Amino acid sequence: MELKRVVVTGLGAVTPLGNTSEETWQNMLAGKSGAAPITSFDTTNFKTKFACEVKNLNINDYLDRKEARKMDRYTQLALIAAKQAVEDSAMDLDTEDKNRIGVVYGVGIGGIKTFEDEVKYYGVHEADGPKFNPFFIPKMIADIAAGQISIMYGFHGPNYITASACASSSNALADAFNLIRLGKANIIVSGGAEAAICATGVGGFNAMHALSTRNDEPEKASRPFSASRDGFIMAEGAGCLILEELEHAKARGAKIYAEMVGAGMSADAHHITASHPEGLGACLVMRNALEDAGLNPEDIDYINVHGTSTHVGDISEAKAIKEVFGDAAYKLNISSTKSMTGHLLGAAGAVEAMATVLAVKNDIVPPTINHEEGDNDEEIDYNLNFTFNKAQKREVRAGLSNTFGFGGHNACVVFKKYAE
C-alpha cells in the first residue's frame, strides 16, 4: 500500500506569548518571555508564585458565552486554537465531506480547575449532602475538547484525545499523520491544550520540587541548558495544526506551510518522572522518527527540543542529540521555545510543532533565551548550537520536535519543506 503524503495547511495558537499563531511566532523570534506573577489565584502560601498565563484573552470574542460556561478553560482554549486553524486553512465547510474530517487532540491533565472548584466549593461543604453541577463531569473529562471541536463543526471522522503527559499533543499529531497517510481521513484537526495554572496544579508540581522558585525575576526563570536552572515554568494554552492529505490540499488550492514526513515514539522504561540519564529513550524516539521520515541525521537542520529547564532532562537530551546525530549534531540549530512559553504540558508538543513548521517555512530558528555568559553546566557540550538569546537565520530544510512526558513517554515529529 502506498502511503499518502501529509501537509500542514492551517495553524492556530493561544499561548503566553500571544493569542494567535502569528503573534506567538513573532514574540518567539523576538525572544520575549511569557512568565509573570500568577493572577488566577492567590499564591501567598505557595513556593512558586509565577507562571506563563495566557494574557488579554476574551473568551466571549470566540465562543458563545452560555456555551463557554459549560466548558473548562482547557476546552475553551482548545476550541479557540482549532477555530483559528480551521479559518487559516480556508477549507470550504459547505463542500467538504465532513465524514472525512477528524479531530485528534492531546491533553496531559484535562479539567483540573473544574475538578478543584467542584470538590472545594460544591462537593463537600453542603450541610445536607454534596451538590454537584450537572456539567461537572462533561467539563472535567479529558476527551471533551476533541468532542466539542467536532460538535462545533460537524466533523464525523476519527475523534479522540491522546494522553501521554507532556508528550500528549505530539502523540496526537503522530496519530493524525498516520490516519491520513493510511487513507482514513482527508483532514485531521490536531493539536493540544492545557490549563492547569491553579492551586492544585501549581501545588502538586511544587510538592514534586519540579517548578522553578525564581520568584524575584520570573521572566528569567526558564533557562534551559544553563547551570543555574532550577525547574520548569507552568504554562497554559493551546496549539492546533490542520494536517491534510496532499492531493486533497492541492485540489482545493490550499496554502501549504510544510510537509509532515515522520513520527517516532518510544518509552524510557526508567522512572515515573525522570528521563533516562543517558537519554536512551530520547535516542530511540529520534531514530524512530528519522527512519519513519526516510531522512538521515545530516538532513535535519533544526531540533525544537523538549528542553524544560530541569537538571537531568536537559543533560540527557543533549547527550541523546550527540549520540543520534554524531558529527552532524554540531551543524544543527537547537532551541527550547519553553524558555519563552514556559511548559504547556499536554499542549507543549502542538505549540512546539507549530514553531518547527514555521522555522522550516521561514528559514529562521527561534532562540533559547536566558542563557548568561559563563552559566555553563559541566555536563553539557556547548559546542552544540543552542541558539542562545537571539533568533538565527539559516536554511531549515527539515526540523524535528521532541516531547517527553512523565511515565517515560517520548514522541518526536518531523517536518520538511514542501516540494512537488
Secondary structure by P-SEA (a helix, b strand, c coil): cbbbbbbbccccccccccccaaaaaaaaaaccccccccccccccccccccccccccccccccccaaaaaaccaaaaaaaaaaaaaaaaacccccccccccbbbbbbbcccaaaaaaaaaaccccccccccccccccccccccaaaaaaaaaaccccccccccccccaaaaaaaaaaaaaaaaccccccccccccccccaaaaaaaaaaccccccccccccccccccccccbbbbbbbbbbbbcccaaaaaaacccccccccbbbbbbcccccccccccaaaaaaaaaaaaaaacccccccccccccccccaaaaaaaaaaaaaaaccccccbbbbbccccccccccaaaaaaaaaaaaaaaccbbbbbcccccccccccccccccccccccccccccbbbbbbbcccbbbbbbbbccccc
